Amino acid sequence: MNTKRTSLIMAAGLALLISFPASAAEGAPAPCGDGMVRFSHEDNGYSVCVPAGWQRRARGTEVVWSPDQGLDLVFSFQTKVVQPRDVSAPLVGYLLRKKATLHVSSSGALKYHLDGVDGVGLVKHQHRYGLLIYTQCSQPGKACNDLVRTAIDVARTVHLDPGSDARPYDQWKVRNIGGLELRGPSGSPAAKDLDWLAAEYAKGHEKLLTALGAPPAKEPLCCYFYRSEDENFGYTRRGSGFNIAGGAGEVHSLFAARNDRQSTGHEMTHAITNRVWGEPAEALLGEGIAVAQDLSGIDHDARARKAITNIEPDLTLASMLGDAWFRHDMEVSYAVSGSVVKFLLAQGTTDKVKALYQAPDFKAALQKHFGWSLKELEKRWRWAIRADPAL
C-alpha cells in the first residue's frame, strides 16, 4: 500500500469540504464527467454524480453504491444538524465505539483507520441538513485506495437543492430578549412582527422555566419562524414544528399571523427539558410534558376523552409504552400523553415527573415515586378526566 499517497488523497478530501459554504444557495448542478451519471434523491433534495454501472441498494435510511462486494460508498442524509460536524457525528460516534483511529476536520470531514483499512467521510452541509458520503471497505490494498479516490470525486459533485429563495439564516431579521433569539426571514410576517413575538415568547419562556424548575441557559434559545410548510421544508428537510438539542437548543415553527401560528410552548418545552432533563426514556413522558406545557390554552383532557371515545376506545396506558406509542393514531398519542402528564403534575411534583421522564423502567419508577401500579394510574387518570371506563 502506498501509505503516503493515500494520506495525501485523504488530506485532499478533508480540505475539499472546507471550501463549501455552509448555507449558500446553489445554481443548477454541473454536468457529470465521463463514466459518471447523476443520481437524484427527490425526497431529501440532493443529487450527485456516481460511477456508471455501480449497484445501488438501500440500507435503512442510507443509500449504498458498490462496484463489488466489500466496497461500499455510503450516502447518509442528516437533518436537525446545525454545524457541518453534526452531519458526520453519528459516524464519528460509531468509529469511536469501534476503537478506530480517526481525525475530524472543522468541516466535519474525516479520515479513519479501522481493522487495517483506511476510509474517509466527506460532508456537504446547508441550512439545517446535510449529506455525509463515507467509505466502507473490507478489501485492504488498492481497491480501498481507489474507493477513497472515488469518494472524493463523487463528493465534488454533490448538489443540495437550496429551496425556494432560501437565504442563509444570517440574513434573517433578529431580535434578542430574555434568553431568547428570535429569527424571521426578511419581509416575512414573523420579521415584521418580531417585537410582538419577542414579548409573547419571553413571557412563555419564563413561565416554562419556572414550571419545569429549570435554570436559565448560558446561551440563548434560538427560535426560527417560517412563512409556510414549503419554506420550512426548504431550510430543514423536515415537517414544521421541531426542536434541535444542543446548547440551549433551537425551535423551528410556523408563523403566518398572530392568530395563525404554532403554539409557543410545545417545542420550547422540548428544548428546555432536553437541556436540563436529557432525552426522555418514554415518548409518553417526552411528548406528554411538551403537550401539557404547550401554553396553547387547549383543554387536553377534553382532547384525550374525545380521542379514546371516538378513535381508540380500547386504548390502555400499557399500550402507550415503548415503541408501541408510535403505533397509535398520533392524535390519540399526543392527546393522551399530554393529559396523563398534566394529571401526574397535578398529583405530584415536577421532580417526580422528571424522575419518570428519566427512568428506564417507567412502571418501577411510577411505583417508587407515586406508589401506583400502571393500572392504578390509569384508573385514577380516567376518573379525573371523566373518561369511561375507569379501568
HUDATA-V12109 format. One record per residue. RES is the residue in one letter. SS is DSSP state (~ for helix, > for strand, _ for the rest). D_FIRST is the distance of its C-alpha to the first C-alpha in whole Angstrom. Layout:
BEGIN
res=(RES,RES)
ss=(SS,SS)
d_first=(D_FIRST,D_FIRST)
END
This chain:
BEGIN
res=(M,N,T,K,R,T,S,L,I,M,A,A,G,L,A,L,L,I,S,F,P,A,S,A,A,E,G,A,P,A,P,C,G,D,G,M,V,R,F,S,H,E,D,N,G,Y,S,V,C,V,P,A,G,W,Q,R,R,A,R,G,T,E,V,V,W,S,P,D,Q,G,L,D,L,V,F,S,F,Q,T,K,V,V,Q,P,R,D,V,S,A,P,L,V,G,Y,L,L,R,K,K,A,T,L,H,V,S,S,S,G,A,L,K,Y,H,L,D,G,V,D,G,V,G,L,V,K,H,Q,H,R,Y,G,L,L,I,Y,T,Q,C,S,Q,P,G,K,A,C,N,D,L,V,R,T,A,I,D,V,A,R,T,V,H,L,D,P,G,S,D,A,R,P,Y,D,Q,W,K,V,R,N,I,G,G,L,E,L,R,G,P,S,G,S,P,A,A,K,D,L,D,W,L,A,A,E,Y,A,K,G,H,E,K,L,L,T,A,L,G,A,P,P,A,K,E,P,L,C,C,Y,F,Y,R,S,E,D,E,N,F,G,Y,T,R,R,G,S,G,F,N,I,A,G,G,A,G,E,V,H,S,L,F,A,A,R,N,D,R,Q,S,T,G,H,E,M,T,H,A,I,T,N,R,V,W,G,E,P,A,E,A,L,L,G,E,G,I,A,V,A,Q,D,L,S,G,I,D,H,D,A,R,A,R,K,A,I,T,N,I,E,P,D,L,T,L,A,S,M,L,G,D,A,W,F,R,H,D,M,E,V,S,Y,A,V,S,G,S,V,V,K,F,L,L,A,Q,G,T,T,D,K,V,K,A,L,Y,Q,A,P,D,F,K,A,A,L,Q,K,H,F,G,W,S,L,K,E,L,E,K,R,W,R,W,A,I,R,A,D,P,A,L)
ss=(_,_,~,~,~,~,~,~,~,~,~,~,~,~,~,~,~,~,_,_,_,_,_,_,_,_,_,_,_,_,_,_,_,_,_,>,>,>,>,>,>,_,_,_,_,>,>,>,>,>,>,_,_,_,>,>,>,>,>,_,_,>,>,>,>,>,>,>,_,_,>,>,>,>,>,>,>,>,>,_,_,_,_,~,~,~,~,~,~,~,~,~,~,~,~,~,~,_,_,_,>,>,>,>,_,_,_,_,_,>,>,>,>,>,_,_,>,>,>,>,>,>,>,>,>,>,_,_,>,>,>,>,>,>,>,>,>,_,_,_,_,~,~,~,~,~,~,~,~,~,~,~,~,~,~,_,_,_,>,>,_,_,_,_,_,_,_,_,~,~,~,_,>,>,>,>,>,_,_,>,>,>,>,>,_,_,_,_,~,~,~,~,_,~,~,~,~,~,~,~,~,~,~,~,~,~,~,~,~,~,~,~,_,_,_,_,_,_,_,_,>,>,>,>,>,>,_,_,~,~,~,~,~,~,~,~,_,_,_,_,_,>,>,>,_,_,_,_,_,>,>,>,>,>,>,>,>,_,_,>,>,_,_,_,~,~,~,~,~,~,~,~,~,~,~,~,_,_,_,_,_,_,~,~,~,~,~,~,~,~,~,~,_,_,_,_,_,_,_,~,~,~,~,~,~,~,~,~,~,~,_,_,_,_,_,_,~,~,~,~,_,~,~,~,~,~,~,_,_,~,~,~,~,~,~,~,~,~,~,~,~,~,~,~,~,~,~,_,_,~,~,~,~,~,~,~,~,~,_,_,_,~,~,~,~,~,~,~,~,~,_,_,_,~,~,~,~,~,~,~,~,~,~,~,~,_,_,_,_,_,_)
d_first=(0,4,6,9,9,8,11,13,13,14,17,18,19,20,22,23,25,27,29,31,34,35,38,39,40,38,40,39,35,34,33,30,28,27,26,27,30,31,32,34,35,39,40,37,38,34,33,29,27,25,24,26,26,24,26,28,29,31,30,33,33,30,29,25,24,22,20,20,20,18,17,19,20,23,26,28,31,33,37,39,36,37,34,31,29,32,30,27,29,29,25,25,27,26,22,24,26,23,22,19,18,19,20,23,24,28,27,26,23,20,16,16,14,15,15,11,11,11,14,16,20,22,26,29,32,36,39,39,36,32,29,26,23,20,17,17,14,15,12,8,6,7,10,10,8,11,14,13,14,17,18,19,20,23,23,25,27,29,33,35,38,40,43,47,48,45,45,43,45,46,48,50,53,53,56,55,58,58,54,54,52,53,52,53,52,54,57,57,60,58,57,61,62,59,62,64,61,60,63,63,59,60,63,61,58,61,62,59,58,61,61,58,59,55,55,54,51,50,48,50,50,49,51,50,52,52,54,53,51,49,49,48,45,44,43,42,41,43,47,49,50,47,46,43,42,41,43,47,45,46,49,48,52,54,57,59,63,64,65,62,59,57,59,58,57,55,52,53,53,50,49,51,50,47,47,49,49,46,45,47,47,49,50,53,53,51,52,56,56,55,58,60,60,59,62,63,67,66,68,65,67,69,66,65,68,68,64,65,68,67,64,63,66,64,62,61,59,58,56,55,52,49,47,50,51,49,51,54,56,55,58,59,56,56,60,60,58,59,63,62,60,63,65,63,63,67,67,65,63,60,59,59,58,55,54,55,52,50,50,48,51,54,56,56,56,59,61,60,61,64,65,65,63,61,64,67,65,65,69,69,67,69,72,72,71,73,71,72,72,71,70)
END
